[in-house]
């Protein structure tokens, strides 16, 4: 089942209800098979992240590192 993403950021992006809703939307992206071990990657191979435009409001509402 696909849940449509909101087109406008919520009035209170840091609410617990919004966080839970965002986690439910992302959960299918994190599925792994039972007993499957994640591959280890070198930190030097990580060069940033990609955030879908529909989820950008979530990242925008996060505190900067070190705040």
Backbone bond lengths (Angstrom), bond angles and torsions (degrees), N, CA, C in turn:
res aa  C-N    CA-C-N  psi(-1)  N-CA   C-N-CA  omega(-1)  CA-C   N-CA-C  phi
1 X - - - 1.445 - - 1.528 108.60 -
2 X 1.314 116.77 130.09 1.452 122.02 178.76 1.512 109.56 -102.60
3 X 1.322 115.30 129.38 1.455 120.86 178.12 1.515 107.93 -99.15
4 X 1.327 118.41 126.94 1.468 119.19 178.94 1.521 110.71 -64.44
5 X 1.314 116.23 140.09 1.454 120.79 179.24 1.519 109.62 -84.93
6 X 1.338 117.29 148.48 1.456 119.53 179.29 1.524 110.49 -67.87
7 X 1.323 116.68 147.30 1.455 120.06 178.31 1.516 111.47 -89.71
8 X 1.311 117.63 -21.39 1.461 122.39 177.55 1.515 109.13 -118.71
9 X 1.336 117.51 144.29 1.463 118.08 176.83 1.517 110.84 -63.70
10 X 1.316 117.06 148.57 1.467 120.17 179.48 1.528 110.91 -66.46
11 X 1.320 115.62 160.52 1.461 120.46 -179.35 1.529 111.19 -63.46
12 X 1.323 116.98 -33.65 1.456 121.47 -178.54 1.525 107.72 -127.38
13 X 1.354 118.60 84.65 1.458 121.12 -172.17 1.522 114.64 -67.92
14 X 1.306 118.56 -14.77 1.451 119.98 -177.55 1.527 112.62 -103.41
15 X 1.316 117.50 17.60 1.459 119.67 179.88 1.529 109.41 -74.30
16 X 1.304 116.53 154.34 1.464 121.37 178.52 1.519 110.64 -62.57
17 X 1.321 116.95 -39.60 1.465 120.42 179.88 1.532 110.66 -61.78
18 X 1.336 117.60 -41.08 1.467 121.02 178.64 1.527 110.48 -66.10
19 X 1.305 117.43 -42.25 1.463 121.25 178.76 1.529 110.84 -61.23
20 X 1.313 117.09 -45.22 1.466 120.99 178.96 1.521 110.21 -63.00
21 X 1.322 117.29 -42.89 1.455 121.04 178.14 1.522 112.01 -61.70
22 X 1.332 116.83 -43.26 1.462 120.50 178.40 1.523 111.13 -64.30
23 X 1.317 117.39 -38.57 1.472 120.89 178.14 1.530 110.63 -64.22
24 X 1.326 117.17 -41.51 1.468 120.96 178.49 1.528 110.70 -61.89
25 X 1.329 117.48 -39.12 1.459 121.44 179.16 1.527 111.72 -67.12
26 X 1.321 116.73 -35.13 1.466 120.42 -176.30 1.525 112.85 -86.84
27 X 1.325 118.40 -19.11 1.463 121.85 -175.21 1.526 113.89 -51.26
28 X 1.333 120.80 -42.45 1.468 119.61 179.67 1.530 112.86 -61.27
29 X 1.321 117.62 -25.11 1.462 120.97 179.80 1.524 111.76 -75.37
30 X 1.315 117.88 -15.96 1.457 121.77 -175.32 1.517 113.38 -105.18
31 X 1.331 118.00 4.57 1.458 120.63 -176.44 1.529 111.52 -65.70
32 X 1.319 115.86 139.99 1.462 122.56 173.86 1.519 107.92 -134.80
33 X 1.293 115.72 161.05 1.461 119.99 177.40 1.523 108.95 -75.66
34 X 1.342 116.12 147.42 1.463 120.95 179.49 1.523 109.39 -58.52
35 X 1.310 116.00 132.33 1.446 121.34 177.80 1.522 114.03 81.29
36 X 1.324 117.86 -3.61 1.459 121.41 -179.89 1.525 109.14 -76.35
37 X 1.311 116.19 129.11 1.456 120.65 -179.82 1.524 108.91 -97.47
38 X 1.311 116.10 134.27 1.458 120.84 -179.71 1.525 110.18 -69.06
39 X 1.311 115.32 142.53 1.467 120.41 177.36 1.523 109.14 -70.32
40 X 1.302 116.10 142.43 1.454 121.63 177.21 1.524 108.76 -87.11
41 X 1.317 116.50 132.90 1.458 120.79 177.33 1.516 109.12 -123.63
42 X 1.315 115.73 149.80 1.464 120.51 178.67 1.529 109.18 -72.98
43 X 1.321 118.56 136.83 1.460 120.14 178.31 1.532 112.73 -55.56
44 X 1.315 117.22 -30.24 1.463 119.93 -179.29 1.526 112.44 -67.18
45 X 1.341 117.54 -16.53 1.463 120.13 179.67 1.528 112.32 -86.25
46 X 1.318 117.67 -7.39 1.459 121.91 -179.99 1.528 109.02 -89.69
47 X 1.306 116.19 122.16 1.469 120.27 -175.66 1.515 112.15 -126.71
48 X 1.309 118.62 43.57 1.446 121.48 177.28 1.516 112.32 108.39
49 X 1.287 114.74 -176.92 1.456 121.80 -178.22 1.523 109.53 -129.09
50 X 1.317 115.54 162.85 1.460 122.16 174.43 1.518 107.30 -120.14
51 X 1.304 116.07 126.56 1.458 121.82 -179.10 1.525 108.57 -115.18
52 X 1.339 117.58 124.05 1.463 119.20 177.18 1.531 110.62 -59.33
53 X 1.313 116.86 144.45 1.463 121.52 -178.24 1.526 111.80 -54.44
54 X 1.326 117.31 -36.29 1.461 120.49 -178.94 1.524 112.56 -69.09
55 X 1.338 117.69 -16.68 1.464 121.23 -179.88 1.521 112.37 -107.63
56 X 1.317 117.86 1.27 1.462 121.25 -175.91 1.524 112.53 -59.26
57 X 1.337 117.86 -31.97 1.468 120.05 -179.49 1.526 111.68 -62.77
58 X 1.328 117.29 -27.41 1.468 120.75 179.14 1.524 109.56 -68.12
59 X 1.332 115.58 -47.83 1.466 120.53 -179.67 1.526 109.96 -67.25
60 X 1.316 116.67 -39.44 1.459 120.61 -179.14 1.526 111.62 -60.74
61 X 1.325 117.25 -31.01 1.458 121.41 -179.43 1.513 114.14 -82.23
62 X 1.333 117.26 -5.93 1.469 120.54 -179.83 1.524 111.17 -79.06
63 X 1.301 115.50 151.19 1.467 121.02 175.86 1.535 108.94 -71.71
64 X 1.308 115.43 151.24 1.464 120.53 174.79 1.529 108.40 -69.93
65 X 1.325 116.80 152.35 1.459 121.20 178.35 1.514 109.07 -57.92
66 X 1.304 116.39 130.17 1.459 121.40 177.52 1.514 114.66 93.00
67 X 1.342 117.10 -4.33 1.475 118.81 178.49 1.500 110.28 -68.65
